[in-house]
């Protein structure tokens, strides 16, 4: 019974595959989507890579802005000493530095 339904469905829809334009379109679509050098899978992986690179770009731009602000502040001697003491752990003579970390 099921084979008869399948046979009827195939015979009713087979005329679509007899049309050379529809058959060519189906074959070309299959080739373009799955077999070509730039197929769907490559396109999706490149889209994911682009998203990651854009996120990295945002982080790098933020670090660049912070670095530029620090560089502008270092033109003043008071800020230069503060930066050297806090970030580079410079000290004056006869001075001890204690580093306290939160673990």
Secondary structure, DSSP 8 states (H G I E B T S, - for coil): -HHHHHHHHHHHHHHHHHSHHHHHHHHHHHIIIIISSS-HHHHHHHHHHHHHHHHHHHHHHHHHHHHHHHHHHTTSHHHHHHHHHHHS----TT---------
